Amino acid sequence: MSVQIPLSPEFIGNITRREGLPSPGRASIREIVHLVNVVEKTTGIRFIRMEMGVPGLRAPEIATQAEIEALKRGVASVYPPIEGVSSLKNETSRFLKLFLNIDLKPEGCIPTCGSMQGSCAGFLTVNRTDKNKEGTLFIDPGFPVHKQQCHVLGHEYQSFDIYDFRGKKLRDKLKSYLDTGKISSLLYSNPNNPSWICLNESELEVIGTLANEYGVIVLEDLAYFGMDLRNDISSPGVPPFQPTVARYTDNFILLISASKIFSFAGQRLAMMAVSNAIFHKKYPDLLRYFTSDVLGHTIIYGALYALSAGASHSAQIAVAALLKATNDGLYNPFKDIKQYGDNAKIMKELFTRYGFKIVYDKDLDVTVGDGFYFTISYPGLTGSELLEELIRYGISAITLDITGSTRTEGLRACVSQFKRDDASVLEERLKMFLGDHK
């Protein structure tokens, strides 16, 4: 099919309707992925793809070989223990000590089918620990599917955009929600998806202190563990460590994904790390839904048993090998992921050169770091309008609207699929976009 950039609005509209998709400005991440896949296949035009946070690096050979060897030993025919294989639990406990400087017993280190299953299991249990509470407080902007999980589960939630409530303003803002008495759990990502701001130790202390005061359990999403490239946490057992709320409260569940730090997204393996203090804590109201009132037991044998009855046996062994090599100082995953920061620097310079603005531009009083995501806007266009226009120029992203952001003029851009050879293509398309939108 002979078409060229910019694609016509009618062309994009016809494909959208044919595929039964909403308009790009209202579409979910996976719907944007599907739309762009179809447009690429139909036109032969390769997009600058920024819509989905997929790793852009190869999975480490350590993991590949460990999984191959496990499969050859026959683990594919054996159900994995729901609580996790012992080597993975032990190495996760070591990893938490060496890179977060927290002590957590192996029993509380539980494999899940990606962090998404971890958050879902967290909502299923934590939001049922107190019959007088209703659900989750999201510190936004954030990953849209977390709220979708609450919708599917029938849980209530509240949320606010943290950007204007950083530092000393955070305590009062959080208290305004916690004072309702309706909050069971609190979730945020750090570094943040999509803004790439990073909560500092004083802000995490505020969250932890209030979690203690109000009996709220914090679900800390560490999907981008160690990816604040301004701080090198790569030496096992040596400061600085990954910031975490776990230093300030015992009411925590950490979600640690292998997808980004280890480029191991395809095997859907992550870890829930449940604090020692609440793993054996009894919450009588859990008995409304489960056979046990002990939180750790309920997460494993209530929620995760019902959801998947365990995570991939061979993938657990692969991630255990990765963690062991990292813990022993034989492999440094943080060295490889610096590429994402380099990509962000190049891409942000190109976008701003051609009239775009960085939406979340400050991390408190410093410029936001270069990492896995950044945010953009263009004068005179809403986020939805901007996305629909950029798709015509072979550039894809997602709107900030769907992340809980109040910045409705913006888009989230992921840098992981960008290759250095793409720079000239991106510049050509942005130059054309600017010429058509002055």
URJOBEL-V346936 format. One record per backbone hydrogen bond with DSSP energy under -0.5 kcal/mol. CO is the residue of the C=O (numbers start at 1). NH is the residue of the N-H. If there is no record, write none. Layout:
co:CO nh:NH
co:CO nh:NH
This chain:
co:1 nh:3
co:8 nh:12
co:9 nh:13
co:10 nh:14
co:11 nh:15
co:12 nh:16
co:13 nh:17
co:14 nh:18
co:15 nh:19
co:16 nh:21
co:17 nh:20
co:23 nh:26
co:23 nh:27
co:24 nh:27
co:28 nh:32
co:29 nh:33
co:30 nh:34
co:31 nh:35
co:32 nh:36
co:33 nh:37
co:34 nh:38
co:35 nh:39
co:36 nh:40
co:37 nh:41
co:38 nh:42
co:39 nh:43
co:40 nh:44
co:45 nh:47
co:47 nh:49
co:48 nh:50
co:48 nh:396
co:50 nh:414
co:52 nh:54
co:60 nh:63
co:60 nh:64
co:61 nh:65
co:62 nh:66
co:63 nh:67
co:64 nh:68
co:65 nh:69
co:66 nh:70
co:67 nh:71
co:68 nh:72
co:69 nh:73
co:70 nh:75
co:71 nh:74
co:74 nh:77
co:75 nh:78
co:81 nh:84
co:85 nh:89
co:86 nh:90
co:87 nh:91
co:88 nh:92
co:89 nh:93
co:90 nh:94
co:91 nh:95
co:92 nh:96
co:93 nh:97
co:94 nh:98
co:95 nh:99
co:96 nh:100
co:96 nh:101
co:96 nh:102
co:97 nh:101
co:98 nh:237
co:99 nh:242
co:102 nh:104
co:105 nh:108
co:106 nh:109
co:108 nh:110
co:108 nh:274
co:110 nh:272
co:112 nh:114
co:112 nh:270
co:113 nh:117
co:114 nh:117
co:114 nh:118
co:115 nh:119
co:116 nh:120
co:117 nh:121
co:118 nh:122
co:119 nh:123
co:120 nh:124
co:121 nh:125
co:122 nh:126
co:122 nh:127
co:123 nh:127
co:125 nh:128
co:126 nh:129
co:129 nh:285
co:130 nh:133
co:134 nh:156
co:135 nh:184
co:135 nh:185
co:136 nh:138
co:136 nh:158
co:137 nh:139
co:137 nh:187
co:138 nh:140
co:138 nh:160
co:140 nh:162
co:143 nh:146
co:143 nh:147
co:144 nh:147
co:144 nh:148
co:145 nh:149
co:146 nh:150
co:147 nh:151
co:148 nh:152
co:149 nh:153
co:150 nh:154
co:150 nh:155
co:151 nh:154
co:156 nh:136
co:158 nh:138
co:160 nh:140
co:160 nh:162
co:161 nh:164
co:162 nh:165
co:163 nh:166
co:166 nh:169
co:167 nh:170
co:169 nh:173
co:170 nh:174
co:171 nh:175
co:172 nh:176
co:173 nh:177
co:174 nh:177
co:174 nh:178
co:175 nh:179
co:177 nh:180
co:178 nh:181
co:182 nh:134
co:182 nh:135
co:182 nh:184
co:184 nh:217
co:185 nh:137
co:186 nh:219
co:187 nh:139
co:188 nh:221
co:192 nh:194
co:192 nh:196
co:197 nh:192
co:200 nh:204
co:201 nh:205
co:202 nh:206
co:203 nh:207
co:204 nh:208
co:205 nh:209
co:206 nh:210
co:207 nh:211
co:208 nh:212
co:209 nh:213
co:210 nh:214
co:211 nh:215
co:211 nh:216
co:216 nh:218
co:217 nh:186
co:218 nh:220
co:218 nh:253
co:219 nh:188
co:219 nh:221
co:220 nh:222
co:220 nh:255
co:221 nh:190
co:222 nh:225
co:224 nh:227
co:227 nh:229
co:228 nh:231
co:231 nh:233
co:234 nh:236
co:235 nh:238
co:244 nh:247
co:245 nh:248
co:245 nh:249
co:250 nh:252
co:251 nh:218
co:252 nh:275
co:253 nh:220
co:254 nh:256
co:254 nh:273
co:255 nh:222
co:255 nh:257
co:256 nh:271
co:258 nh:262
co:258 nh:264
co:259 nh:265
co:262 nh:60
co:264 nh:267
co:265 nh:268
co:269 nh:258
co:270 nh:112
co:271 nh:256
co:272 nh:110
co:272 nh:274
co:273 nh:254
co:275 nh:279
co:276 nh:280
co:278 nh:281
co:279 nh:296
co:279 nh:297
co:281 nh:295
co:283 nh:286
co:284 nh:287
co:285 nh:288
co:286 nh:289
co:286 nh:290
co:293 nh:283
co:293 nh:295
co:294 nh:298
co:295 nh:299
co:296 nh:300
co:297 nh:301
co:298 nh:302
co:298 nh:303
co:299 nh:304
co:300 nh:305
co:302 nh:306
co:303 nh:307
co:304 nh:308
co:304 nh:309
co:304 nh:310
co:312 nh:316
co:313 nh:317
co:314 nh:318
co:315 nh:319
co:316 nh:320
co:317 nh:321
co:318 nh:322
co:319 nh:323
co:320 nh:324
co:321 nh:325
co:322 nh:326
co:323 nh:327
co:324 nh:328
co:325 nh:330
co:325 nh:331
co:326 nh:329
co:331 nh:333
co:332 nh:335
co:332 nh:336
co:333 nh:337
co:335 nh:338
co:336 nh:339
co:337 nh:340
co:337 nh:341
co:338 nh:342
co:339 nh:343
co:340 nh:344
co:341 nh:345
co:342 nh:346
co:343 nh:347
co:344 nh:348
co:345 nh:349
co:346 nh:350
co:347 nh:351
co:348 nh:352
co:349 nh:353
co:350 nh:354
co:351 nh:354
co:351 nh:356
co:352 nh:355
co:355 nh:379
co:357 nh:359
co:357 nh:377
co:359 nh:361
co:361 nh:368
co:362 nh:364
co:363 nh:365
co:363 nh:366
co:366 nh:363
co:369 nh:371
co:372 nh:415
co:374 nh:413
co:375 nh:359
co:376 nh:411
co:377 nh:357
co:378 nh:381
co:382 nh:386
co:383 nh:387
co:384 nh:388
co:385 nh:389
co:386 nh:390
co:387 nh:391
co:388 nh:392
co:389 nh:392
co:389 nh:393
co:390 nh:393
co:390 nh:395
co:391 nh:394
co:392 nh:6
co:392 nh:7
co:394 nh:48
co:396 nh:50
co:398 nh:412
co:399 nh:402
co:400 nh:403
co:400 nh:405
co:401 nh:404
co:403 nh:141
co:403 nh:142
co:406 nh:408
co:407 nh:410
co:408 nh:383
co:410 nh:400
co:411 nh:376
co:412 nh:398
co:413 nh:374
co:415 nh:418
co:419 nh:422
co:420 nh:423
co:421 nh:425
co:422 nh:426
co:423 nh:427
co:424 nh:428
co:425 nh:429
co:426 nh:430
co:427 nh:431
co:428 nh:432
co:429 nh:433
co:430 nh:434
co:431 nh:435
co:432 nh:436
co:433 nh:437
co:434 nh:437
